[in-house]
Amino acid sequence: MSTPQPTARSQRPFRYTQENLYNLLPAIYRQRDAELGKPLEALLGVIAEQVEVVEKNMDNLYEDWFIETCYPWVVPYIGDLLGARLLNEGIGGGTLDERAYVGNTISYRRRKGTVSMLEELSANITGWQAKVVEFFQLLETTQNLNHLRLGNLRTPDIRNENSLELLDTPFDTIAHTGEVRHINSGRGYYNIPNIGIFLYRLNAFPVQDAPAYKVSDGCFKFNAIVLNEPLFNNP
């Protein structure tokens, strides 16, 4: 999240210190004040102290507008304004940081309805990597000269084995005819309002310094005990 940061007090163009306030007075008043023992300078010192308190309070109030810089006691109030609530309050043993949770909620609201937000939200809730597909992108359409979709072809290229292997997967790029069946049936995916969230319940773990065992020409196994296990790409 990127939010405006509070202005540091040292960066203010003018600070209301006793010396600065005293220098704003006309020279005649400073001369008369010096002749009387500088009672006016002492008064401005008291005023400068109070101005310092007000300025500090204003800086704190400005910082309380943002979840990144606000005081801890302000976090529940910002969360209440957002209507944020913990989905799994009993999970984590109280280790969930409330500031981070409210900050993520603000980030989700700003990107509401986008593919990246849905993928991040799904991963945070389930703990699994997710892939979100907008099925309307895969609908076959009659091409319009004013809005050409060169990759949206009705007839797939049967010579492109890579595309055919991904058919009906989250990484499908082949156009489909519209389906009127409900998506809850598991069959009516390809329709304008439908969005699919695919979760990967198998996690990828790195294997380092693993020797490759040659099985045949161009075929190797990377398992330490030569088991036939699949390799995964990082998300």
C-alpha positions in Angstrom: 0.0 0.0 0.0 1.2 3.5 -0.8 -0.2 6.3 1.3 1.0 9.9 1.9 3.4 10.0 4.7 3.1 12.6 7.5 5.3 15.6 7.1 8.2 15.4 9.6 8.3 18.3 12.0 12.0 19.0 11.1 10.9 19.6 7.5 8.5 22.4 8.2 9.4 25.6 6.4 9.0 27.6 9.6 9.0 26.5 13.3 7.4 28.6 15.9 10.3 28.7 18.4 10.9 31.4 20.9 13.8 32.8 18.7 11.8 32.8 15.5 8.8 34.5 17.0 10.9 37.1 18.7 12.7 37.9 15.4 9.3 38.5 13.7 8.8 41.6 16.0 9.8 45.0 14.6 13.3 46.1 15.8 11.8 49.0 17.8 9.8 46.6 20.0 12.8 44.3 20.6 14.9 47.4 21.5 12.3 48.5 24.0 12.0 45.0 25.4 15.7 44.8 25.9 15.7 48.0 27.9 13.0 46.6 30.2 14.8 43.2 30.8 13.1 41.3 27.9 9.7 40.4 29.5 8.2 40.2 26.0 10.8 37.6 24.9 9.9 35.5 28.0 6.2 35.8 27.1 6.9 34.6 23.6 8.8 31.6 25.1 5.7 30.6 26.9 3.6 31.0 23.7 6.2 29.0 21.7 5.9 26.1 24.2 2.1 25.9 23.7 2.5 26.2 19.9 4.9 23.3 20.1 2.2 21.2 21.9 -0.5 22.1 19.4 1.8 21.3 16.4 2.7 18.0 17.9 -1.0 17.2 18.5 -1.8 18.2 14.9 1.0 15.9 13.6 -0.3 13.0 15.6 -3.9 13.6 14.4 -2.6 13.6 10.8 -0.8 10.3 11.4 -3.9 8.8 12.8 -5.6 9.1 9.4 -3.4 6.3 8.1 -3.3 2.7 9.2 0.5 2.6 8.8 1.3 5.4 11.2 -1.7 5.6 13.6 -1.5 4.8 17.3 -2.4 1.2 18.2 -5.6 2.4 19.9 -6.8 3.9 16.6 -6.6 0.6 14.7 -9.9 -0.9 16.0 -11.7 2.3 15.1 -10.4 2.3 11.5 -11.3 -1.4 11.3 -14.8 -0.6 12.5 -15.2 2.1 9.8 -14.3 -0.5 7.2 -16.5 -3.2 8.7 -13.5 -5.5 8.9 -13.9 -8.6 11.0 -11.7 -11.6 11.5 -12.8 -14.7 9.5 -10.9 -17.1 11.7 -10.6 -15.4 15.1 -9.6 -18.5 16.9 -6.8 -19.5 14.5 -3.2 -18.5 15.0 -3.1 -18.3 18.8 -3.5 -14.6 18.9 -0.5 -14.0 16.6 -2.5 -12.2 14.0 -1.5 -8.5 13.9 -4.6 -6.3 13.9 -2.8 -3.4 12.1 -1.7 -5.7 9.2 -5.2 -7.2 9.0 -6.9 -3.8 8.7 -4.1 -2.6 6.3 -4.7 -5.7 4.0 -8.5 -5.0 4.1 -7.9 -1.4 2.9 -5.7 -2.8 0.1 -8.4 -5.3 -0.9 -11.1 -2.6 -1.0 -9.0 -0.4 -3.2 -8.5 -3.3 -5.7 -12.0 -4.7 -5.3 -13.0 -7.1 -8.0 -9.6 -7.3 -9.7 -8.0 -10.7 -10.5 -4.9 -9.9 -8.5 -6.9 -9.0 -5.4 -9.0 -12.2 -5.7 -5.8 -14.3 -6.0 -4.2 -12.7 -3.0 -7.3 -12.9 -0.9 -7.8 -16.6 -1.7 -4.2 -17.4 -0.9 -4.4 -15.5 2.5 -7.6 -17.2 3.5 -6.8 -20.8 2.5 -3.0 -20.8 2.7 -2.9 -22.2 -0.8 -1.7 -20.6 -4.1 -4.7 -19.6 -6.3 -5.3 -18.9 -9.9 -8.3 -16.7 -10.9 -9.8 -17.0 -14.4 -12.3 -14.6 -15.9 -14.2 -17.0 -18.1 -15.7 -14.2 -20.3 -12.2 -13.8 -21.7 -12.4 -17.3 -23.1 -15.8 -16.9 -24.8 -15.9 -17.1 -28.6 -17.1 -13.9 -30.1 -17.9 -12.5 -33.5 -14.9 -10.3 -34.4 -15.4 -6.6 -34.7 -13.0 -4.6 -36.8 -13.0 -1.9 -34.2 -12.2 -4.4 -31.4 -10.1 -7.3 -32.7 -9.2 -10.2 -30.4 -6.6 -12.0 -32.4 -6.1 -14.7 -29.7 -9.9 -15.4 -29.4 -10.3 -17.9 -32.3 -13.2 -20.3 -32.5 -11.2 -23.1 -34.0 -8.1 -24.1 -32.0 -4.8 -24.8 -33.7 -4.5 -28.6 -33.5 -0.8 -28.4 -34.3 -0.2 -26.4 -31.1 0.3 -29.2 -28.6 1.1 -26.9 -25.7 -2.3 -25.1 -26.0 -4.2 -28.4 -26.3 -2.6 -29.8 -23.2 -3.9 -26.8 -21.2 -7.5 -27.3 -22.5 -10.1 -27.0 -19.6 -7.4 -26.1 -17.1 -6.8 -22.8 -15.3 -4.3 -21.9 -18.0 -6.6 -22.6 -21.0 -6.3 -20.1 -23.9 -8.7 -21.7 -26.3 -12.1 -20.0 -27.0 -15.3 -21.8 -25.9 -18.9 -21.5 -26.8 -21.2 -19.8 -24.2 -22.7 -22.1 -21.6 -26.1 -21.3 -19.9 -25.7 -24.0 -17.2 -25.0 -22.7 -13.7 -21.4 -22.7 -12.7 -22.2 -24.5 -9.4 -22.9 -27.6 -11.5 -19.2 -27.7 -12.4 -20.0 -27.6 -16.1 -21.3 -24.1 -16.9 -18.0 -22.2 -16.6 -17.9 -20.2 -19.8 -20.4 -17.4 -19.3 -20.0 -13.6 -19.0 -20.5 -13.2 -15.2 -18.5 -16.3 -14.2 -15.2 -16.2 -12.4 -13.3 -19.3 -11.4 -10.9 -19.6 -8.5 -8.5 -22.6 -8.7 -6.6 -23.6 -5.6 -3.4 -25.6 -5.5 -3.4 -27.8 -2.5 0.0 -29.2 -3.3 2.8 -26.9 -2.2 6.2 -26.8 -4.0 9.3 -27.4 -1.9 12.8 -26.7 -3.1 15.3 -29.5 -3.5 18.9 -28.4 -3.4 22.1 -30.3 -4.3 20.0 -33.3 -5.6 21.8 -35.4 -8.1 20.0 -36.2 -11.4 19.6 -39.9 -12.1 19.4 -40.6 -15.8 16.6 -42.9 -16.7 16.9 -42.7 -20.5 17.9 -40.2 -23.1 16.6 -36.8 -22.0 14.8 -38.3 -18.9 16.0 -37.8 -15.4 14.8 -38.2 -11.8 15.8 -35.7 -9.1 14.5 -37.7 -6.1 17.2 -38.8 -3.6 15.8 -42.3 -3.6 14.9 -42.3 -7.3 11.1 -42.0 -6.9 8.9 -40.9 -9.8 7.7 -37.5 -8.5 6.5 -34.5 -10.5 8.3 -31.2 -10.7 6.5 -27.9 -10.0 7.0 -24.4 -11.3 7.0 -21.5 -8.8 3.8 -19.4 -9.0 
